[in-house]
Amino acid sequence: MKNIPSVDFGLYTYEADAAIMANMPDVYSGKITVEEALKKAEEQLKNQIGK
């Protein structure tokens, strides 16, 4: 365990996870592509964090 480095997830980890997971049902159902889902998630995350 001493040799395993810690992971810094960053300040907006939970917001990023939520943005991605919000778009996954549409990917699973074939409504949008992975690329489209990532773009939507990026937009959602930017709106959430104010950037």
N, CA, C and O atoms as a Maestro MAE file, in Angstrom:
{
 s_m_m2io_version
 :::
 2.0.0
}

f_m_ct {
 s_m_title
 :::
 protein
 m_atom[204] {
  # First column is atom index #
  i_m_mmod_type
  r_m_x_coord
  r_m_y_coord
  r_m_z_coord
  i_m_residue_number
  s_m_chain_name
  s_m_pdb_residue_name
  s_m_pdb_atom_name
  i_m_atomic_number
  :::
  1 25 0.814 -1.196 0.000 1 A "MET " " N  " 7
  2 3 0.000 0.000 0.000 1 A "MET " " CA " 6
  3 2 0.858 1.260 0.000 1 A "MET " " C  " 6
  4 15 0.442 2.294 -0.523 1 A "MET " " O  " 8
  5 25 2.028 1.183 0.571 2 A "LYS " " N  " 7
  6 3 2.893 2.360 0.631 2 A "LYS " " CA " 6
  7 2 3.344 2.800 -0.752 2 A "LYS " " C  " 6
  8 15 3.658 3.973 -0.954 2 A "LYS " " O  " 8
  9 25 3.380 1.885 -1.699 3 A "ASN " " N  " 7
  10 3 3.868 2.190 -3.042 3 A "ASN " " CA " 6
  11 2 2.782 2.724 -3.977 3 A "ASN " " C  " 6
  12 15 3.077 3.119 -5.104 3 A "ASN " " O  " 8
  13 25 1.556 2.736 -3.526 4 A "ILE " " N  " 7
  14 3 0.446 3.217 -4.360 4 A "ILE " " CA " 6
  15 2 0.286 4.723 -4.140 4 A "ILE " " C  " 6
  16 15 0.010 5.163 -3.024 4 A "ILE " " O  " 8
  17 25 0.458 5.504 -5.198 5 A "PRO " " N  " 7
  18 3 0.333 6.962 -5.029 5 A "PRO " " CA " 6
  19 2 -1.120 7.382 -4.829 5 A "PRO " " C  " 6
  20 15 -2.037 6.717 -5.311 5 A "PRO " " O  " 8
  21 25 -1.319 8.468 -4.128 6 A "SER " " N  " 7
  22 3 -2.670 8.986 -3.943 6 A "SER " " CA " 6
  23 2 -3.121 9.659 -5.236 6 A "SER " " C  " 6
  24 15 -2.302 10.033 -6.076 6 A "SER " " O  " 8
  25 25 -4.422 9.803 -5.380 7 A "VAL " " N  " 7
  26 3 -5.000 10.405 -6.579 7 A "VAL " " CA " 6
  27 2 -5.668 11.709 -6.179 7 A "VAL " " C  " 6
  28 15 -6.498 11.738 -5.271 7 A "VAL " " O  " 8
  29 25 -5.302 12.788 -6.862 8 A "ASP " " N  " 7
  30 3 -5.959 14.075 -6.654 8 A "ASP " " CA " 6
  31 2 -7.037 14.214 -7.725 8 A "ASP " " C  " 6
  32 15 -6.733 14.421 -8.900 8 A "ASP " " O  " 8
  33 25 -8.276 14.101 -7.316 9 A "PHE " " N  " 7
  34 3 -9.381 14.115 -8.263 9 A "PHE " " CA " 6
  35 2 -9.749 15.518 -8.725 9 A "PHE " " C  " 6
  36 15 -10.420 15.664 -9.747 9 A "PHE " " O  " 8
  37 25 -9.340 16.530 -8.020 10 A "GLY " " N  " 7
  38 3 -9.627 17.895 -8.432 10 A "GLY " " CA " 6
  39 2 -10.854 18.468 -7.754 10 A "GLY " " C  " 6
  40 15 -11.583 17.775 -7.044 10 A "GLY " " O  " 8
  41 25 -11.058 19.734 -7.991 11 A "LEU " " N  " 7
  42 3 -12.103 20.480 -7.315 11 A "LEU " " CA " 6
  43 2 -13.509 20.156 -7.824 11 A "LEU " " C  " 6
  44 15 -14.467 20.209 -7.053 11 A "LEU " " O  " 8
  45 25 -13.644 19.821 -9.106 12 A "TYR " " N  " 7
  46 3 -14.966 19.642 -9.709 12 A "TYR " " CA " 6
  47 2 -15.239 18.196 -10.126 12 A "TYR " " C  " 6
  48 15 -15.967 17.954 -11.089 12 A "TYR " " O  " 8
  49 25 -14.677 17.267 -9.426 13 A "THR " " N  " 7
  50 3 -14.843 15.851 -9.772 13 A "THR " " CA " 6
  51 2 -16.307 15.429 -9.777 13 A "THR " " C  " 6
  52 15 -16.763 14.782 -10.720 13 A "THR " " O  " 8
  53 25 -17.033 15.785 -8.751 14 A "TYR " " N  " 7
  54 3 -18.422 15.339 -8.635 14 A "TYR " " CA " 6
  55 2 -19.306 15.983 -9.700 14 A "TYR " " C  " 6
  56 15 -20.212 15.338 -10.229 14 A "TYR " " O  " 8
  57 25 -19.048 17.243 -10.013 15 A "GLU " " N  " 7
  58 3 -19.800 17.915 -11.058 15 A "GLU " " CA " 6
  59 2 -19.523 17.288 -12.421 15 A "GLU " " C  " 6
  60 15 -20.437 17.119 -13.228 15 A "GLU " " O  " 8
  61 25 -18.262 16.943 -12.676 16 A "ALA " " N  " 7
  62 3 -17.901 16.300 -13.944 16 A "ALA " " CA " 6
  63 2 -18.554 14.928 -14.056 16 A "ALA " " C  " 6
  64 15 -19.093 14.575 -15.105 16 A "ALA " " O  " 8
  65 25 -18.505 14.159 -12.979 17 A "ASP " " N  " 7
  66 3 -19.161 12.843 -12.978 17 A "ASP " " CA " 6
  67 2 -20.654 12.972 -13.255 17 A "ASP " " C  " 6
  68 15 -21.212 12.204 -14.039 17 A "ASP " " O  " 8
  69 25 -21.297 13.936 -12.617 18 A "ALA " " N  " 7
  70 3 -22.735 14.125 -12.797 18 A "ALA " " CA " 6
  71 2 -23.060 14.514 -14.235 18 A "ALA " " C  " 6
  72 15 -24.041 14.037 -14.806 18 A "ALA " " O  " 8
  73 25 -22.240 15.377 -14.816 19 A "ALA " " N  " 7
  74 3 -22.470 15.809 -16.200 19 A "ALA " " CA " 6
  75 2 -22.337 14.633 -17.164 19 A "ALA " " C  " 6
  76 15 -23.129 14.505 -18.098 19 A "ALA " " O  " 8
  77 25 -21.365 13.792 -16.950 20 A "ILE " " N  " 7
  78 3 -21.178 12.626 -17.819 20 A "ILE " " CA " 6
  79 2 -22.314 11.629 -17.629 20 A "ILE " " C  " 6
  80 15 -22.892 11.147 -18.603 20 A "ILE " " O  " 8
  81 25 -22.630 11.323 -16.386 21 A "MET " " N  " 7
  82 3 -23.681 10.332 -16.124 21 A "MET " " CA " 6
  83 2 -25.051 10.796 -16.604 21 A "MET " " C  " 6
  84 15 -25.892 9.966 -16.947 21 A "MET " " O  " 8
  85 25 -25.290 12.093 -16.634 22 A "ALA " " N  " 7
  86 3 -26.573 12.615 -17.103 22 A "ALA " " CA " 6
  87 2 -26.782 12.334 -18.591 22 A "ALA " " C  " 6
  88 15 -27.918 12.248 -19.058 22 A "ALA " " O  " 8
  89 25 -25.692 12.194 -19.324 23 A "ASN " " N  " 7
  90 3 -25.790 11.974 -20.767 23 A "ASN " " CA " 6
  91 2 -25.657 10.513 -21.182 23 A "ASN " " C  " 6
  92 15 -25.918 10.176 -22.337 23 A "ASN " " O  " 8
  93 25 -25.264 9.662 -20.281 24 A "MET " " N  " 7
  94 3 -25.049 8.253 -20.625 24 A "MET " " CA " 6
  95 2 -26.305 7.504 -21.073 24 A "MET " " C  " 6
  96 15 -26.206 6.673 -21.975 24 A "MET " " O  " 8
  97 25 -27.477 7.753 -20.491 25 A "PRO " " N  " 7
  98 3 -28.669 7.033 -20.982 25 A "PRO " " CA " 6
  99 2 -28.923 7.244 -22.474 25 A "PRO " " C  " 6
  100 15 -29.342 6.319 -23.171 25 A "PRO " " O  " 8
  101 25 -28.671 8.461 -22.965 26 A "ASP " " N  " 7
  102 3 -28.864 8.725 -24.398 26 A "ASP " " CA " 6
  103 2 -27.832 7.997 -25.250 26 A "ASP " " C  " 6
  104 15 -28.121 7.610 -26.382 26 A "ASP " " O  " 8
  105 25 -26.642 7.811 -24.716 27 A "VAL " " N  " 7
  106 3 -25.617 7.032 -25.439 27 A "VAL " " CA " 6
  107 2 -26.029 5.571 -25.473 27 A "VAL " " C  " 6
  108 15 -25.973 4.925 -26.519 27 A "VAL " " O  " 8
  109 25 -26.446 5.051 -24.321 28 A "TYR " " N  " 7
  110 3 -26.851 3.642 -24.239 28 A "TYR " " CA " 6
  111 2 -28.017 3.323 -25.169 28 A "TYR " " C  " 6
  112 15 -28.082 2.239 -25.748 28 A "TYR " " O  " 8
  113 25 -28.929 4.271 -25.304 29 A "SER " " N  " 7
  114 3 -30.105 4.020 -26.138 29 A "SER " " CA " 6
  115 2 -29.861 4.314 -27.612 29 A "SER " " C  " 6
  116 15 -30.721 4.055 -28.453 29 A "SER " " O  " 8
  117 25 -28.675 4.859 -27.926 30 A "GLY " " N  " 7
  118 3 -28.338 5.136 -29.316 30 A "GLY " " CA " 6
  119 2 -28.845 6.475 -29.825 30 A "GLY " " C  " 6
  120 15 -28.760 6.750 -31.022 30 A "GLY " " O  " 8
  121 25 -29.372 7.312 -28.941 31 A "LYS " " N  " 7
  122 3 -29.884 8.616 -29.357 31 A "LYS " " CA " 6
  123 2 -28.769 9.573 -29.765 31 A "LYS " " C  " 6
  124 15 -28.938 10.385 -30.674 31 A "LYS " " O  " 8
  125 25 -27.628 9.470 -29.084 32 A "ILE " " N  " 7
  126 3 -26.477 10.312 -29.401 32 A "ILE " " CA " 6
  127 2 -25.211 9.478 -29.369 32 A "ILE " " C  " 6
  128 15 -25.184 8.388 -28.797 32 A "ILE " " O  " 8
  129 25 -24.161 10.002 -29.989 33 A "THR " " N  " 7
  130 3 -22.865 9.304 -29.991 33 A "THR " " CA " 6
  131 2 -22.093 9.667 -28.723 33 A "THR " " C  " 6
  132 15 -22.468 10.584 -27.992 33 A "THR " " O  " 8
  133 25 -21.028 8.943 -28.482 34 A "VAL " " N  " 7
  134 3 -20.165 9.243 -27.341 34 A "VAL " " CA " 6
  135 2 -19.598 10.655 -27.475 34 A "VAL " " C  " 6
  136 15 -19.527 11.399 -26.497 34 A "VAL " " O  " 8
  137 25 -19.199 11.013 -28.684 35 A "GLU " " N  " 7
  138 3 -18.640 12.344 -28.914 35 A "GLU " " CA " 6
  139 2 -19.662 13.435 -28.595 35 A "GLU " " C  " 6
  140 15 -19.324 14.450 -27.986 35 A "GLU " " O  " 8
  141 25 -20.915 13.221 -29.011 36 A "GLU " " N  " 7
  142 3 -21.972 14.185 -28.719 36 A "GLU " " CA " 6
  143 2 -22.227 14.275 -27.212 36 A "GLU " " C  " 6
  144 15 -22.451 15.359 -26.672 36 A "GLU " " O  " 8
  145 25 -22.189 13.133 -26.551 37 A "ALA " " N  " 7
  146 3 -22.398 13.110 -25.104 37 A "ALA " " CA " 6
  147 2 -21.291 13.864 -24.385 37 A "ALA " " C  " 6
  148 15 -21.552 14.578 -23.417 37 A "ALA " " O  " 8
  149 25 -20.060 13.710 -24.849 38 A "LEU " " N  " 7
  150 3 -18.952 14.423 -24.218 38 A "LEU " " CA " 6
  151 2 -19.080 15.926 -24.413 38 A "LEU " " C  " 6
  152 15 -18.783 16.695 -23.500 38 A "LEU " " O  " 8
  153 25 -19.514 16.348 -25.580 39 A "LYS " " N  " 7
  154 3 -19.716 17.783 -25.828 39 A "LYS " " CA " 6
  155 2 -20.819 18.324 -24.921 39 A "LYS " " C  " 6
  156 15 -20.680 19.404 -24.346 39 A "LYS " " O  " 8
  157 25 -21.917 17.573 -24.793 40 A "LYS " " N  " 7
  158 3 -23.017 18.003 -23.931 40 A "LYS " " CA " 6
  159 2 -22.560 18.055 -22.467 40 A "LYS " " C  " 6
  160 15 -22.899 18.984 -21.734 40 A "LYS " " O  " 8
  161 25 -21.796 17.057 -22.058 41 A "ALA " " N  " 7
  162 3 -21.305 17.015 -20.683 41 A "ALA " " CA " 6
  163 2 -20.370 18.193 -20.416 41 A "ALA " " C  " 6
  164 15 -20.406 18.786 -19.338 41 A "ALA " " O  " 8
  165 25 -19.539 18.528 -21.392 42 A "GLU " " N  " 7
  166 3 -18.638 19.673 -21.234 42 A "GLU " " CA " 6
  167 2 -19.433 20.961 -21.064 42 A "GLU " " C  " 6
  168 15 -19.117 21.774 -20.195 42 A "GLU " " O  " 8
  169 25 -20.459 21.153 -21.882 43 A "GLU " " N  " 7
  170 3 -21.301 22.344 -21.781 43 A "GLU " " CA " 6
  171 2 -21.981 22.404 -20.416 43 A "GLU " " C  " 6
  172 15 -22.023 23.454 -19.775 43 A "GLU " " O  " 8
  173 25 -22.513 21.262 -19.984 44 A "GLN " " N  " 7
  174 3 -23.187 21.205 -18.691 44 A "GLN " " CA " 6
  175 2 -22.213 21.536 -17.564 44 A "GLN " " C  " 6
  176 15 -22.560 22.291 -16.655 44 A "GLN " " O  " 8
  177 25 -21.008 20.988 -17.607 45 A "LEU " " N  " 7
  178 3 -20.017 21.237 -16.570 45 A "LEU " " CA " 6
  179 2 -19.624 22.710 -16.551 45 A "LEU " " C  " 6
  180 15 -19.504 23.303 -15.479 45 A "LEU " " O  " 8
  181 25 -19.425 23.297 -17.708 46 A "LYS " " N  " 7
  182 3 -19.065 24.715 -17.768 46 A "LYS " " CA " 6
  183 2 -20.172 25.574 -17.158 46 A "LYS " " C  " 6
  184 15 -19.889 26.551 -16.465 46 A "LYS " " O  " 8
  185 25 -21.419 25.217 -17.410 47 A "ASN " " N  " 7
  186 3 -22.538 25.956 -16.832 47 A "ASN " " CA " 6
  187 2 -22.577 25.816 -15.310 47 A "ASN " " C  " 6
  188 15 -22.886 26.771 -14.598 47 A "ASN " " O  " 8
  189 25 -22.258 24.614 -14.821 48 A "GLN " " N  " 7
  190 3 -22.293 24.361 -13.392 48 A "GLN " " CA " 6
  191 2 -21.195 25.114 -12.652 48 A "GLN " " C  " 6
  192 15 -21.419 25.610 -11.548 48 A "GLN " " O  " 8
  193 25 -20.023 25.202 -13.247 49 A "ILE " " N  " 7
  194 3 -18.906 25.818 -12.536 49 A "ILE " " CA " 6
  195 2 -18.698 27.278 -12.925 49 A "ILE " " C  " 6
  196 15 -17.808 27.952 -12.407 49 A "ILE " " O  " 8
  197 25 -19.530 27.751 -13.842 50 A "GLY " " N  " 7
  198 3 -19.487 29.155 -14.198 50 A "GLY " " CA " 6
  199 2 -18.335 29.554 -15.107 50 A "GLY " " C  " 6
  200 15 -17.803 30.657 -14.989 50 A "GLY " " O  " 8
  201 25 -17.952 28.670 -16.005 51 A "LYS " " N  " 7
  202 3 -16.864 29.012 -16.947 51 A "LYS " " CA " 6
  203 2 -17.348 29.026 -18.355 51 A "LYS " " C  " 6
  204 15 -16.571 29.292 -19.272 51 A "LYS " " O  " 8
  :::
 }
 m_bond[203] {
  # First column is bond index #
  i_m_from
  i_m_to
  i_m_order
  :::
  1 1 2 1
  2 2 3 1
  3 3 4 2
  4 3 5 1
  5 5 6 1
  6 6 7 1
  7 7 8 2
  8 7 9 1
  9 9 10 1
  10 10 11 1
  11 11 12 2
  12 11 13 1
  13 13 14 1
  14 14 15 1
  15 15 16 2
  16 15 17 1
  17 17 18 1
  18 18 19 1
  19 19 20 2
  20 19 21 1
  21 21 22 1
  22 22 23 1
  23 23 24 2
  24 23 25 1
  25 25 26 1
  26 26 27 1
  27 27 28 2
  28 27 29 1
  29 29 30 1
  30 30 31 1
  31 31 32 2
  32 31 33 1
  33 33 34 1
  34 34 35 1
  35 35 36 2
  36 35 37 1
  37 37 38 1
  38 38 39 1
  39 39 40 2
  40 39 41 1
  41 41 42 1
  42 42 43 1
  43 43 44 2
  44 43 45 1
  45 45 46 1
  46 46 47 1
  47 47 48 2
  48 47 49 1
  49 49 50 1
  50 50 51 1
  51 51 52 2
  52 51 53 1
  53 53 54 1
  54 54 55 1
  55 55 56 2
  56 55 57 1
  57 57 58 1
  58 58 59 1
  59 59 60 2
  60 59 61 1
  61 61 62 1
  62 62 63 1
  63 63 64 2
  64 63 65 1
  65 65 66 1
  66 66 67 1
  67 67 68 2
  68 67 69 1
  69 69 70 1
  70 70 71 1
  71 71 72 2
  72 71 73 1
  73 73 74 1
  74 74 75 1
  75 75 76 2
  76 75 77 1
  77 77 78 1
  78 78 79 1
  79 79 80 2
  80 79 81 1
  81 81 82 1
  82 82 83 1
  83 83 84 2
  84 83 85 1
  85 85 86 1
  86 86 87 1
  87 87 88 2
  88 87 89 1
  89 89 90 1
  90 90 91 1
  91 91 92 2
  92 91 93 1
  93 93 94 1
  94 94 95 1
  95 95 96 2
  96 95 97 1
  97 97 98 1
  98 98 99 1
  99 99 100 2
  100 99 101 1
  101 101 102 1
  102 102 103 1
  103 103 104 2
  104 103 105 1
  105 105 106 1
  106 106 107 1
  107 107 108 2
  108 107 109 1
  109 109 110 1
  110 110 111 1
  111 111 112 2
  112 111 113 1
  113 113 114 1
  114 114 115 1
  115 115 116 2
  116 115 117 1
  117 117 118 1
  118 118 119 1
  119 119 120 2
  120 119 121 1
  121 121 122 1
  122 122 123 1
  123 123 124 2
  124 123 125 1
  125 125 126 1
  126 126 127 1
  127 127 128 2
  128 127 129 1
  129 129 130 1
  130 130 131 1
  131 131 132 2
  132 131 133 1
  133 133 134 1
  134 134 135 1
  135 135 136 2
  136 135 137 1
  137 137 138 1
  138 138 139 1
  139 139 140 2
  140 139 141 1
  141 141 142 1
  142 142 143 1
  143 143 144 2
  144 143 145 1
  145 145 146 1
  146 146 147 1
  147 147 148 2
  148 147 149 1
  149 149 150 1
  150 150 151 1
  151 151 152 2
  152 151 153 1
  153 153 154 1
  154 154 155 1
  155 155 156 2
  156 155 157 1
  157 157 158 1
  158 158 159 1
  159 159 160 2
  160 159 161 1
  161 161 162 1
  162 162 163 1
  163 163 164 2
  164 163 165 1
  165 165 166 1
  166 166 167 1
  167 167 168 2
  168 167 169 1
  169 169 170 1
  170 170 171 1
  171 171 172 2
  172 171 173 1
  173 173 174 1
  174 174 175 1
  175 175 176 2
  176 175 177 1
  177 177 178 1
  178 178 179 1
  179 179 180 2
  180 179 181 1
  181 181 182 1
  182 182 183 1
  183 183 184 2
  184 183 185 1
  185 185 186 1
  186 186 187 1
  187 187 188 2
  188 187 189 1
  189 189 190 1
  190 190 191 1
  191 191 192 2
  192 191 193 1
  193 193 194 1
  194 194 195 1
  195 195 196 2
  196 195 197 1
  197 197 198 1
  198 198 199 1
  199 199 200 2
  200 199 201 1
  201 201 202 1
  202 202 203 1
  203 203 204 2
  :::
 }
}
